[in-house]
Structures are given as structure tokens and as C-alpha cells.
Amino acid sequence: MTEIVIERLGLHGDGIAAGPIYAPLTLPGERVEGDITGERMETPRIVEPSSDRVKAPCPRFKRCGGCSLQHASDDFVAKWKISVVETALRAQGLDAPIRGIETSPAASRRRAVFSARRTKSGAQVGFHVRGSDQIVEIDGCTLLHPELLAARPIVAELAKVGGSRKGELSVTISLTQNKLDVLVTGGKPLDDKLRMELGPLAEKLGLSRLAWDDETVALRHPPAQEFDGILATPPAGSFLQATRHGEDVLRAAVLEAVGDAGYVADFFAGCGTFSLPLARKAEVWALEGVREMIQALDLGWRNAKGLKKMKAQVQDLFRNPVIAADMQKLDAVVLDPPRAGAQAQVAEIAQTKIPVIAYVSCNPVTFARDAAVLVKAGYRLNWVQVVDQFRWSSHVELAARFDRA
Ligand SMILES: C[S@@+](CC[C@H](N)C(=O)[O-])C[C@H]1O[C@@H](n2cnc3c(N)ncnc32)[C@H](O)[C@@H]1O
């Protein structure tokens, strides 16, 4: 048994003591003891708690791997997430003009990935136990929207019909304008018999869409999403901002950053979260790597009324970024890349005179790397809005504005 003092939190939310020794579910300043294997104290006992320690709102927190920061006060988590962004920017020699943090409310997550297994007596449905592939069955959840939580019997039915006794099903459920949109992976291979069973089951369960691996087996209603009042129907399982609140905050930041720009490019546009609302005021050039997503965006634009011109284009922006010469007419660009950031596209933008950039990021480290390139090229980082739509996890998101100095 060794005693250690936690100095800081790592990017995954674990406490870190000198060594480094990583201790989950601990906070800076806490004295903890336990057995150390390699660099980890897997089950630390708290000897002296931090004043930021709180009773976890969820009784399943210790076991369930869904959340990692419920043992810390909301105030601590907010300050810590802001500090993650500040640290990433300072590491690149940049000031951090941070406006504050917007945190999504409890019970607002609109998509969940349930784990499920067929068992002798029925099915097991829940999330993974922390650090394990066992499933913890949940009878409540502080994160999920109540309609998602109520979907557990649906997951169980799907596991009973399509789960194998050995494998584990991954069932992604999204709330839509029309009931639930469900994607199952890891189940039995889809053959004619299973197809025949799943169609009526989707009907009985009242799903809008049921997709099994990459095949849609039932489509009763279009599983549309509403982006600021404009409807688009994303392909099964494709990217969606985690909460309605998070989407609203990010969209407001993007629209504010872009201002009255007349011609805007939206890089990594997805199904149109930003492109569609932007098109109310500006001509938009939307670029995205997944063909089905850009098709959804384009169809959403065609079905909407009163939007300005939209050019929707499939393009791999890592391998084949839009070159500077093709961006000279733009008044603003929006970037919302995956965690890897937008290195190649930013290198091209840095060579333009585009007046304004709105950058939405789910990874402060790659954001800071890209921001440094823009600042070196003469852009100013005007502000950063930190966004916490993955409440009680270590994820940190942000929206930022740059202009030309
Ligand atoms: C964080 S999501 C943002 C999507 C959209 N802006 C939204 O808010 O819904 C990142 C998007 O980048 C797309 N993407 C990932 N790699 C890409 C690449 N190499 N080229 C173009 N798009 C890519 C993903 O398909 C995804 O839609």
C-alpha cells in the first residue's frame, strides 16, 4: 500500500501524482493510498479528500464507465475544462481570450451507444463497467435524455433477436423528429431470416429507422434532425452534436463569428448543422468527406424554403484540402474537424486573405496547433467559447473566432 498526493488531472480525467502515477476518480490535492501496478493505482482509497469532491449524482457512478468526473463539483469541472484549453493554447505560445464555458444540462444527451448481450434468460443492456468489457445494467442515468433511457427494453428486444451468445451488440440510438433512429453493430450477420424478423420488430417497437451494420432494414418515417428549424435526415449513425443545448451554443457562436459574411465555406460540414442555418443569410459552400452526409445536407437544403445558394461537395479535406487559390472569394470559413484537427486545410487557409474564421473543435490540443499556424500567418484569435456537451466526461469542446490583424 503506497500513499501519493494527486497534483493534477490528465486529459482523460485521471488524477496524476509524481512519477507519474495515474489514479482514477481522484482530484488535485487529495492524499490517496493503494497498490500501484506499473504507472497506475487502480483502486485508490481517499485518505484526505479535496474540498472540490462531491457525492456523485448518479448512484452507479463508481461502476459504470459512462462518466468519469461525477466526483468533482460542477465549478471544479468548469474551471478544469477552461484550463485544458488555456494550457493547450499557452503550449503554442498563444493567449487564451476565453469567454467562459457553456455546460449542457443533465439528462440532455440525445444519442447513446448501449452495449447489450443475449443471455440465457433474456438480455443484458447497459454500459461498460469502468475499465472492463463487462456490462453494467443501468436502471437510471443522469446523462441521458429520458426518452433514450426509456429505450432500454428496445435494445433488449434487439439483442434477443439478433445477438449471439458470445458477441456483444452495440446499439446506437438517436432521438429524431420522428421517434427513435437505431443502428446495431456486432450482432448476427444479416441473412434473409434475420431480415424477415427485424422488419416487423422495428414496426412493433415503433422505430423510425432500424439499420443493421450498414444496411437499413426498416424505414417507417424519415429520422430527420432539425438544425435551427431546417430538417435534414442523416445517414444511420452519422455524426450529431451530442446535445441540443451544445448544438445551439455552437451554432450561435458560429453565426456570431461569421457575422454578415456573404459567402461562407463550411469545412467538415456533416449533414448541415451549421451550413443550413448559415444559408439563411449567406451563400454557402459545404464540404464533407462522407458522401451520404453531404447528400443529406443537400436534400435538406432543397426541401427548405428561403435559403440562399448552396454548393454541397464531397471532399477528403485531409488528403485533398481546398487550395488557397480556390478560396479567394470567400468572406468567411467555418471549420469543424474531427479530433485530428484540420492541419492540411488550415495550411491552405493561412495563405489566403479570408477576413474571418469560425473554428469549432472537439480537441483543444489540435485546435491550438492549428490556431498557431493561423496566428503566424497574421490572424488574431479574437475569442474562445468553451463548450461542455459531454458533461461529467473529460471531453472538452470549443468554438473560436479569428480575424485578419
Ligand atoms: C465534428 S464532425 C462535425 C460535423 C458538422 N459540422 C456538425 O456539426 O454536425 C466532423 C465531420 O468531419 C467529417 N470528416 C472526417 N474526416 C474528414 C476528412 N478527411 N475530410 C472531410 N471530412 C471529414 C466527418 O464525417 C464529420 O462529419
The ligand as an SDF file (V2000), in Angstrom:
LIG
                    3D

 27 29  0  0  0  0  0  0  0  0999 V2000
  -17.0050   17.0380  -35.6670 C   0  0  0  0  0  0  0  0  0  0  0  0
  -17.8790   16.4760  -37.0630 S   0  0  0  0  0  0  0  0  0  0  0  0
  -18.6970   17.9660  -37.4970 C   0  0  0  0  0  0  0  0  0  0  0  0
  -19.8320   17.8380  -38.4480 C   0  0  0  0  0  0  0  0  0  0  0  0
  -20.7420   19.0630  -38.5570 C   0  0  0  0  0  0  0  0  0  0  0  0
  -20.0080   20.3060  -38.6590 N   0  0  0  0  0  0  0  0  0  0  0  0
  -21.7120   19.1180  -37.3960 C   0  0  0  0  0  0  0  0  0  0  0  0
  -21.5740   19.9750  -36.5250 O   0  0  0  0  0  0  0  0  0  0  0  0
  -22.6520   18.2830  -37.3740 O   0  0  0  0  0  0  0  0  0  0  0  0
  -16.5860   16.2950  -38.1990 C   0  0  0  0  0  0  0  0  0  0  0  0
  -17.0160   15.9200  -39.6000 C   0  0  0  0  0  0  0  0  0  0  0  0
  -15.8410   15.7750  -40.3910 O   0  0  0  0  0  0  0  0  0  0  0  0
  -16.0370   14.7350  -41.3040 C   0  0  0  0  0  0  0  0  0  0  0  0
  -14.7010   14.2670  -41.7220 N   0  0  0  0  0  0  0  0  0  0  0  0
  -13.8540   13.4450  -41.0390 C   0  0  0  0  0  0  0  0  0  0  0  0
  -12.7100   13.2820  -41.7300 N   0  0  0  0  0  0  0  0  0  0  0  0
  -12.8320   14.0280  -42.8670 C   0  0  0  0  0  0  0  0  0  0  0  0
  -11.9870   14.2700  -43.9780 C   0  0  0  0  0  0  0  0  0  0  0  0
  -10.7790   13.7060  -44.0570 N   0  0  0  0  0  0  0  0  0  0  0  0
  -12.4250   15.0920  -44.9640 N   0  0  0  0  0  0  0  0  0  0  0  0
  -13.6350   15.6680  -44.8840 C   0  0  0  0  0  0  0  0  0  0  0  0
  -14.4960   15.4680  -43.8480 N   0  0  0  0  0  0  0  0  0  0  0  0
  -14.1010   14.6560  -42.8530 C   0  0  0  0  0  0  0  0  0  0  0  0
  -16.8640   13.7330  -40.5430 C   0  0  0  0  0  0  0  0  0  0  0  0
  -17.5610   12.8640  -41.4270 O   0  0  0  0  0  0  0  0  0  0  0  0
  -17.7840   14.6270  -39.7360 C   0  0  0  0  0  0  0  0  0  0  0  0
  -18.9720   14.8710  -40.4210 O   0  0  0  0  0  0  0  0  0  0  0  0
  1  2  1  0
  2  3  1  0
  2 10  1  0
  3  4  1  0
  4  5  1  0
  5  6  1  0
  5  7  1  0
  7  8  2  0
  7  9  1  0
 10 11  1  0
 11 12  1  0
 11 26  1  0
 12 13  1  0
 13 14  1  0
 13 24  1  0
 14 15  1  0
 14 23  1  0
 15 16  2  0
 16 17  1  0
 17 18  1  0
 17 23  2  0
 18 19  1  0
 18 20  2  0
 20 21  1  0
 21 22  2  0
 22 23  1  0
 24 25  1  0
 24 26  1  0
 26 27  1  0
M  CHG  2   2   1   9  -1
M  END
$$$$
